[in-house]
Amino acid sequence: MPLLDSVLLNTRSSQPFRKFPNELLLLLPIVPGRATFRNLGRYMMYVEKTFRRWFRRQVN
């Protein structure tokens, strides 16, 4: 996802912060049903609590 990479590289963010949205956007079209944190945790290497933490963060 070149557009997402170019946007995230221009921000002062850590490598995990740049990696998470990229993986999330690749996973969303694949997940069946609603995209809840619990459901995403079933199909991704992150657990539900990790999703809650990342979505709580504010982004400039």
C-alpha positions as CSV (number, residue, x, y, z in Angstrom):
1,M,0.0,0.0,0.0
2,P,2.2,2.8,-1.3
3,L,-0.1,5.6,-0.3
4,L,-0.4,4.5,3.3
5,D,3.3,4.0,3.5
6,S,4.1,7.4,2.2
7,V,1.6,9.0,4.7
8,L,2.9,7.1,7.7
9,L,6.6,7.7,6.8
10,N,6.0,11.5,6.9
11,T,4.7,11.2,10.5
12,R,7.0,10.8,13.5
13,S,5.8,7.4,14.5
14,S,7.4,4.2,15.6
15,Q,7.8,1.1,13.4
16,P,5.0,-0.8,15.2
17,F,2.7,2.1,14.7
18,R,3.4,2.1,11.0
19,K,3.0,-1.7,10.8
20,F,-0.3,-2.0,12.5
21,P,-2.6,0.0,10.2
22,N,-1.0,-1.6,7.2
23,E,-1.8,-5.1,8.5
24,L,-5.3,-4.1,9.6
25,L,-6.2,-2.7,6.1
26,L,-5.0,-5.9,4.5
27,L,-7.1,-8.0,6.9
28,L,-10.4,-6.1,6.8
29,P,-11.7,-7.3,3.4
30,I,-10.9,-10.9,4.4
31,V,-12.7,-11.0,7.8
32,P,-16.2,-12.5,7.6
33,G,-19.0,-10.8,9.4
34,R,-18.7,-7.6,11.5
35,A,-15.2,-6.2,12.1
36,T,-15.3,-6.1,15.9
37,F,-12.1,-6.2,17.9
38,R,-12.8,-9.7,19.1
39,N,-13.5,-10.9,15.5
40,L,-10.3,-9.2,14.2
41,G,-8.4,-10.9,17.0
42,R,-9.4,-14.3,15.7
43,Y,-7.9,-13.7,12.2
44,M,-4.8,-11.6,13.1
45,M,-1.8,-12.2,15.3
46,Y,-3.0,-9.4,17.7
47,V,-5.4,-10.0,20.5
48,E,-8.6,-8.0,21.3
49,K,-6.8,-5.9,23.9
50,T,-4.2,-4.8,21.5
51,F,-6.8,-3.5,19.1
52,R,-8.4,-1.5,21.9
53,R,-5.1,0.1,22.8
54,W,-4.2,1.0,19.2
55,F,-7.6,2.5,18.5
56,R,-7.5,4.5,21.7
57,R,-4.4,6.4,20.5
58,Q,-4.7,9.8,18.9
59,V,-3.0,10.5,15.5
60,N,-1.9,13.9,14.3
